[in-house]
Amino acid sequence: MRESRLWFWHILAAIVILFLLGMHMGTMHLGAILSSIGFGSRDPVKSADVFHRSQQLIYMITYILLLGSALFHGLYGLRSMLFELTLSKGMEKAIGSVCAVAGIVLFIYGTYVAVRVYQMPHLLAIVKGGQP
Amino acid sequence: MQNGLNNNLGFRGWISGGRYGLDRYAYTLHRLTGLGILAYFIMHIFVTGARLGGPEQWNSRMAFFGRPIFKLGELLVFLAFAFHAINGIRLVIVELGYMLGKPGLPAYPYSYSTLRQKPLFVVVMLVAAILMIIGGANFYSIMR
């Protein structure tokens, strides 16, 4: 029951990632093409653009949602691959615990960054003021 | 070795789809791309953490990761994403029980689910290929 519930969340996370990461990849990795037809920025990693996005509530929320979904989907996928090696129960438990702890630590760090940068409006003012 | 037959396929067995065909290659590639994306994603979390240091630290980190070798790495991540995402849509459709076809008598020529799902597989691979070409064109445009 627990495994089928985790599998369901794995699939659900994939659907969330498909939309959010799809938009993120489009913005970040298709900038040259999209900007030529009037969407987004040609250089989406320049600090003005990065901090402009980071300091909008909708972006902060979607970053955290994408972070959680992608960490769960990726680490659950890794755990499933490792479990296929026919491991002992103890080893399975250890791998499950390592994946869970790694996921939680990364989620806390990523969320801290997203929230902290959102709360630093002076950064955008510095970027807009022409400083680096 | 049993009954004169060698079951040990070695390296060929690891990468060959054998009688499972294209689905098996897609399965292997889905896992490989998934692992690659996960490794990149974990690094990405720490790289984007440079925003905490403000624009100066961000610019300095981007100057480092703006080198052609990292741009090539980003292209590989995009290609992996294109395959993993589009093939993932196919897997979800199949997982939810669509495209299985109606049950029928096992009469020759036999019809089976992977055969019925082949058109979906072809369409999915074409869409992934188109996305990869667009990603490649973007890479070419920024590296010119």
Interface residues (C-beta under 8 A of the other chain):
Chain A: I11 A14 I15 I17 L18 L21 G22 M25 H29 L30 G31 A32 I33 R42 V45 K46 S47 V50 F51 S54 L67 A70 L71 G74 L75 G77 L78 M81 L106 Y109 G110 V113 R116 V117 M120 L123 I126 V127 Q131 P132
Chain B: R31 G34 L35 I37 L38 F41 I42 I45 F46 T48 G49 R51 L52 G54 P55 E56 W58 N59 M62 G66 E74 L75 V77 F78 F81 A85 G88 I89 V92 E95 I134 G135 A137 N138 S141 I142
